[in-house]
Amino acid sequence: MVPVTRHPLDRSAAFTALLEFCPWFGKTESHKAEAVVTRFLAAFYASGETDMAAYARARGDDHRDRG
């Protein structure tokens, strides 16, 4: 299930943050990238952090697709 975003552009911001700070993300297949963004957003919301770029720098690799 895709989490409800808190702001309409959150999915776009998450995609951009992952692309900018996680070099592996740019090589992820599109259908897997969507799942990575969903997991990243869910964890970002749960963390209570407010700076998505800083969260991606610190925790982006935690959401890497391993399959």
C-alpha positions in Angstrom: 0.0 0.0 0.0 1.3 3.4 -0.9 1.3 5.7 2.1 -0.7 8.9 1.9 1.8 11.7 1.3 1.7 14.7 3.7 2.4 17.0 0.8 1.5 16.5 -2.9 5.1 16.8 -3.9 6.6 14.4 -1.3 7.0 11.5 -3.8 8.8 13.8 -6.2 11.0 15.2 -3.5 11.9 11.7 -2.2 12.8 10.6 -5.7 15.0 13.6 -6.2 16.7 13.2 -2.8 17.4 9.6 -3.5 18.7 10.4 -6.9 21.0 13.1 -5.6 22.4 11.4 -2.5 22.3 7.7 -3.3 24.2 6.9 -6.5 22.8 3.4 -6.8 19.2 4.8 -7.1 19.8 6.1 -10.6 20.5 2.6 -11.8 17.3 1.1 -10.2 14.7 -0.2 -12.6 11.6 2.0 -12.7 9.2 -0.5 -11.1 11.6 -1.1 -8.3 12.4 2.6 -7.9 8.7 3.2 -7.1 8.9 0.6 -4.2 12.1 2.2 -2.9 10.5 5.6 -2.9 7.5 4.2 -1.0 9.7 2.6 1.6 11.8 5.7 1.9 8.8 7.9 2.4 7.2 5.6 5.0 10.4 5.5 7.0 10.9 9.3 6.6 7.5 10.0 8.0 7.9 7.5 10.8 11.3 9.0 11.8 9.8 12.4 12.5 12.6 14.1 10.6 11.8 17.3 8.7 14.7 17.6 6.3 14.3 15.0 3.5 17.6 15.7 1.9 19.5 15.2 5.2 17.5 12.0 5.8 18.4 10.7 2.3 22.1 11.5 2.9 22.1 9.7 6.3 19.6 6.8 5.7 19.1 6.5 2.0 21.1 3.3 1.6 18.8 1.6 4.2 16.1 1.6 1.5 18.2 0.2 -1.4 16.4 -2.6 -3.3 18.3 -5.8 -2.6 16.3 -8.0 -5.0 
